[in-house]
Amino acid sequence: MTWSTRIPFSLVLYFALTSLVLGHAQSRNCKPVPLTTETRWGGNERIEIDLRDKPVRKVEGNVLGPGEGTLSTLVQVFLRQPSDPLYQPPSQERRMPVAACVTGTDGSFDFSLPPGEYELLMSQNVGVDVTSVLITVRHGHYRSEKISVVMHVGT
């Protein structure tokens, strides 16, 4: 391989790995949205679900409720560090997600993510509480159960 052919190959490899790290692969039923899409802070509470002690090898699941159907749930994926606080108020949320999509009629989503800790933030519209799911992704012989998240009407 000559110097001139190594540079383009290196660029292709770089962009391929970058795409993998950012986890852009969503299911057919979850429409990708720009990473700059803002969380829909519709309810008056934030529901926290901590599943970090049950590592998964693939991030997939579905969003249910409230009421009829689960159209248009915004699912955002944020990279976390083990030292991050469990909860940050919406006014301090200035992070950029690594992936985001809006669910379709069945509420399903899935993401291809490298090993690490993540927060899945699900939001709908006015009157519906935001739900946060903390997960750990580890490749290998870990469970691949779907994550089911039930959205709740704010009180």
Secondary structure as UniProt FT lines:
FT   HELIX           3..22
FT   TURN            28..29
FT   STRAND          30..32
FT   TURN            35..36
FT   STRAND          46..50
FT   TURN            52..53
FT   STRAND          59..64
FT   TURN            71..72
FT   STRAND          74..80
FT   TURN            82..83
FT   HELIX           90..92
FT   STRAND          99..103
FT   TURN            105..106
FT   STRAND          108..111
FT   STRAND          116..123
FT   TURN            126..127
FT   STRAND          130..137
FT   STRAND          147..150
//
